[in-house]
Amino acid sequence: MFDIFLFMNSKKIRLINISILLITLLLIFISDTLLLFRFGLPIGEWDHELHYKHRNNISTFWENENSKPLTTNSHGFHDDEFPLKKKKRELRILNLGDSITMGLHVNKDSTYSAYMEKILKFSLNFTYHKKIYIKQN
C-alpha cells in the first residue's frame, strides 16, 4: 500500500502531506462551525481573575426541561443593565453565593436578589427606579 511513496519524489510527498493537512483543517473548521450553529456558544467563559464568568450580553435559554430565558447584561450578570459608577445616594447590595443566588434555571425576576430588591423597596420605603435608591429627604 505504501509502495507508491517509494516512487514519488519529495516534492510530491510534501504536496500530498500539505493537502492532507489542509483538508483536515477544513473538516475541523466545518465541524466546529456546525456545532456552534447547532448548540451555540457556552454561557460561561474562562476568566484569568475569576476563573469563570458568564458571557456578556447573551440571550439564550437554560438547558433543562423547563427552559427559562437567560439574559446577561454587559457585565455578564443575570440582571438589568446598570452603570459601573454608582450614583450619589444609591444603595447597592452585593449578593455572593452559588448557583441558587445567581438564579440557575429561573428568570431574572425570580432570583433571590430580585425578591430581596422588592422587599427592600416595600419595607424600607425606598424610591424604586429599576434599582434601589435611597429616598432623599
Number of C-alpha atoms within 10 A of each C-alpha: 4 6 7 7 11 9 9 10 9 11 9 12 13 11 11 12 12 12 12 12 12 12 12 12 12 12 12 12 12 12 12 12 13 12 12 12 10 9 9 11 13 11 18 12 12 11 10 7 7 7 8 11 16 19 20 17 15 18 13 16 16 17 11 8 7 10 13 16 14 20 22 20 17 15 17 17 19 22 20 14 15 13 8 7 6 10 10 8 11 12 12 13 10 6 11 8 8 9 9 11 12 18 19 15 20 17 18 22 14 11 19 14 18 16 13 13 18 15 13 15 17 12 8 10 11 19 15 15 7 10 17 18 17 16 12 7 3
